[in-house]
């Protein structure tokens, strides 16, 4: 029965791989579906997003497989574009802002390159990523960080305000837990 309901829900998220829906709990998938598609919160977004979140210009946001942005209060401003690699996880209250006001005329906006976030990255709760930023593969952004410049290298943790590289980490998935023998 659950598989049948998952398939019906998947009809409303055609761009989302079916496996991404199956990898989530049924109650979480159904709640997001109910608020988003039936009640209309973020209805134009074609992937699952929490009803308390805001997404501007979802058609300019490109996502790889296993993209997770269903946390509460996420703000995605895709007006200049955002490109997410595969396996990117977005924590609660994250703001990714691709467009900014012109400093000399606040009624005009600056055009910049899209924000790019590499594969196997995790954006911690409350982090803010500003326009024209590029983050390399397997970048972990610490909670509350304000990312004002690019960090194009891979396998890194960045944190702080403004964000800076605080440590290098091994390749994603390269170290198995000791309990898994």
C-alpha positions in Angstrom: 0.0 0.0 0.0 2.8 2.4 0.9 4.6 1.8 -2.4 1.4 2.6 -4.2 1.0 5.9 -2.3 4.7 6.7 -2.9 4.1 6.3 -6.7 1.0 8.6 -6.6 3.0 11.2 -4.7 5.9 10.8 -7.2 3.5 11.9 -10.0 3.5 15.4 -8.5 7.3 15.5 -8.3 8.2 14.3 -11.8 11.7 15.8 -11.7 12.5 14.1 -8.4 14.0 10.6 -8.8 11.7 8.0 -7.3 14.5 6.7 -5.1 14.8 10.0 -3.4 11.2 9.7 -2.3 11.6 6.1 -1.2 14.6 7.0 1.0 12.5 9.3 3.2 10.0 8.2 5.8 6.4 8.0 4.5 5.0 10.4 7.1 7.6 13.0 6.2 6.9 12.6 2.5 3.1 12.7 3.0 3.3 15.9 5.2 5.4 17.7 2.6 3.1 16.6 -0.2 0.0 17.6 1.7 1.1 21.1 2.5 2.9 21.7 -0.8 0.7 20.2 -3.4 -2.7 20.1 -1.8 -2.7 23.2 0.3 -0.5 25.2 -2.1 2.6 26.2 0.0 5.4 26.3 -2.6 3.2 24.6 -5.1 5.3 25.8 -8.1 8.4 24.1 -6.7 8.8 20.7 -8.3 10.8 19.0 -5.5 9.9 18.5 -1.9 10.3 21.6 0.3 9.0 22.4 3.7 5.8 24.6 3.9 7.6 27.2 6.0 10.3 27.7 3.4 10.5 30.2 0.5 11.8 29.5 -3.0 12.2 32.4 -5.5 12.5 31.4 -9.2 12.6 27.6 -8.7 13.0 27.1 -12.5 16.5 28.7 -12.2 17.5 26.2 -9.5 19.2 23.0 -10.7 19.6 20.1 -8.4 21.5 16.8 -8.6 20.2 13.5 -7.3 19.6 13.1 -3.5 19.1 16.9 -3.0 17.6 17.6 0.4 16.1 21.0 1.2 13.0 20.0 3.2 14.2 21.5 6.5 12.1 24.3 8.1 12.5 28.0 7.1 14.9 27.5 4.1 15.1 30.5 1.8 16.4 29.8 -1.7 16.6 32.9 -4.0 17.2 31.5 -7.5 16.9 34.7 -9.4 20.5 34.6 -10.6 20.5 30.8 -10.5 21.7 28.1 -8.1 23.3 24.9 -9.1 23.5 22.0 -6.6 25.6 18.9 -7.2 24.5 15.5 -6.1 23.9 14.6 -2.5 23.6 18.1 -1.1 21.8 18.5 2.2 20.4 21.9 3.4 19.8 22.4 7.1 17.1 24.5 8.8 16.9 28.3 8.4 19.6 28.3 5.6 19.5 31.3 3.3 21.0 30.9 -0.2 20.7 34.3 -1.9 21.8 34.6 -5.5 20.8 38.2 -6.2 21.6 41.5 -4.5 20.6 45.1 -4.8 22.8 47.5 -6.6 24.7 49.6 -4.1 24.0 52.9 -5.9 20.4 52.3 -6.8 18.5 50.0 -4.4 15.6 49.6 -6.9 17.9 47.7 -9.3 19.4 44.3 -8.9 22.9 43.1 -9.8 23.3 40.3 -12.2 25.9 37.7 -11.2 26.9 34.1 -11.9 24.8 31.4 -10.3 25.8 30.1 -6.9 27.4 26.6 -7.3 27.5 24.1 -4.5 29.5 20.9 -5.2 28.4 17.3 -4.7 28.4 15.7 -1.3 28.0 19.0 0.5 26.1 19.9 3.7 25.0 23.4 4.6 24.5 23.6 8.4 21.5 25.3 10.0 21.3 29.1 9.8 24.1 29.4 7.3 23.9 32.2 4.7 25.4 31.9 1.2 25.6 35.1 -0.8 25.7 35.8 -4.6 28.4 34.6 -6.9 29.8 32.0 -4.5 31.2 28.6 -5.6 31.7 25.8 -3.1 33.7 22.7 -4.1 32.7 19.1 -3.8 32.3 17.8 -0.2 32.2 21.2 1.5 30.6 21.3 4.9 29.4 24.8 5.9 29.2 25.2 9.6 26.0 26.3 11.3 25.5 30.1 11.3 28.3 30.7 8.7 28.1 33.7 6.4 29.7 32.7 3.1 30.7 35.9 1.2 33.4 34.4 -1.1 34.1 31.2 -3.0 35.8 28.1 -1.6 36.3 26.1 -4.8 38.5 23.4 -3.4 37.0 20.1 -2.2 37.0 18.2 1.1 36.8 21.1 3.5 34.9 22.6 6.4 34.2 26.3 6.4 32.7 28.3 9.2 32.4 31.7 10.8 31.3 35.2 9.8 32.7 35.8 7.3 33.3 32.1 6.5 36.9 30.8 6.3 38.3 27.4 5.8 38.8 25.8 9.2 39.9 22.3 8.3 40.5 19.8 5.5 38.6 16.5 5.6 39.0 13.2 3.8 37.1 12.3 0.6 33.3 11.8 1.1 32.6 8.2 2.1 36.2 7.2 2.4 36.2 6.3 6.1 33.8 3.6 7.2 32.6 3.5 10.8 34.5 1.1 13.0 31.3 -0.7 13.8 30.8 -1.7 10.2 33.3 -4.5 9.7 
